[in-house]
């Protein structure tokens, strides 16, 4: 047998194994990107609703899906840490805190966009979300109702009762 025969036999046996490994590797890379993309899309879709459950869940998945070993992804994790640090900081006046929160979220989303090859600038990320006033009003009303109900249940607020039709004895 010649060297060419041995190479042919080796290729016949190793070819399918290599093909499966390469396919598996490419599928894994595609899945990793899909998970990062899901986080990014969720955060972009909910950036005007920063207290929504899906927004918070997506933020908490950043550490799981982005890799510190890659330079751009490390920047995402660092931006997330800075944003998280602000979210837990109650020592800043509310108006300054709100402005800073938006700026840090925009910075985080911008870095994620760069990792995922989206061409969004910070102005676009900051100003291109839609949030109807009705949503804000509904949320405000729900918060008012919850607070009032809690006060009633805790005995801090009475329920006003007026009898308008007293039954008469016959």
N, C-alpha and C positions, 0 to 999 in steps of 0.2 A: 504494500500500500504506500502510496506517495503522500507527501505532505498535503497536497491538495485534497486527497481523499479524507484525510484526518480532519482537515479544516471543514470540509463539507459535512462530515458526520457531526462535528462539534456544533456547527451552525444549525443543523437540523434539530439537535437536542436543545441547544441553548436559545435559539431564536424565539420560540414561543414563551419561554420563561422570561427573557428580557422584554418581550413585547407586553406581557402581562404586568411586569414590574413597572414599566414606563407608563402604561395605561393607568395603573393604580396610583402612581405618583401624580400624574396629571389630574386625575379625579380628586385626589386629596387636596391638591393646590386649588382646584376649582371650588371645592367645598369650603375651604378656609376663606377664600375671597368672598364667597356667598354669605358667610356668617358676618364678616366685616361689613359687607354691603347692606345686610339687613339692619345692622346697628345704625349705620349712617342714614339709611332711608327712614328709619323710625325716628331718629333724632331730627332730621330735616322736616319730616311731616308733622312733628309735634313741637317744634321749636317755639311756637306761640303758646303752647300749653305745657309749660315746664313742670306742672304738678300732676300731669296725667300718669297713670300707672305704667303705660307702655314707654313713656319717655324715661321715667325713673329706671325701669327694667333695662332699657337699652344702655343707659349710662353705666349701670352696674355690670354690664357684660363687657365693657371696654377692656378691663384688666384681663379677662378670660381670652379674648380673641386677638388682641393686638400684641405683637412680640417686641420685647425690649431689645432684642438682638439686631433688629433692623432700624437704621437711623431714623427714617421718616415715621415709623411706627412708634419708636421711642418718644418722638416729639408729641405724638398723639397722647401717649400715656402721661407724659409730663404736663400737657395742657389739661388733661382730665384731673390730675392731682391738684393742679392750681385751682381749677373750677370747684372741685370737691372741697378744698380748703376754704374757699369763700362761702360755699353753701352752709358750712357749719359755723361760720363766723357771725356772731350776733352783736359784735362790738362796733359795727359800722352803722352809721345812720341809714335808715331805710331807703331814702332817695338815692344816696351814693351806692348802697348795696345793690339796688336794682339795676342801675346803669352798669356797674362793674360786672354783675351777673351776665347781662346780655353780652357785654364785650368778651368775657371769657368763654361763653358758649359759642359765640361767633368764631373766636380763635380756635376752639376745639373742632368745630365743624369744618373750618377751613383746612386745618391740618389733616383731618380725615379725608376730605375731598382730594387733597394732593396725593395721599396714599392710594386712593382708589381711582386715580386718574380722571377726576372730574375737574372741569375748568370753571369753578365758581370763585368769584372774588368775594371779599368780606362784605362789601356793600350789598351785593346780591343776596348773600346769606342773611344779612341783618334785615333787609327791607323787603324781601319778596315773599314773606309768609302772609297768609290771610287768616284772620280771626274775626268772625262776625261779632258785632257789639252784643247781639242777642246771647251769644255764648257767655260772654262776661257777665251780663245781667243775670242770666239764669244761674250761673255759679255763685254770684253774690247773693241772690235770693235763697239758694239752697244753704249757703253758709249761715245766713240770718235765721232761717227756719231751724237748722240744727242747733244753733246757739240758744235760741228761744226754747226749744224743746228740752234741751239739757238743763236749762235753768228751771223749767217747770218740774222736771223729774228729780232734780236735786232739792226742790222745795225753796228755791230762791225767788221764784216768780209765781204768783197765784194765777189761776185760770179764772178770768172774770165770768161771772154767771148772773144773768138777769132773767127772772121769771116773768114771762110775758102773758102767760095764760094759766092762771091758777085754777085747778079743778074745783068746781063748786059742789057742795054736799047737797044731795037731794033728799 
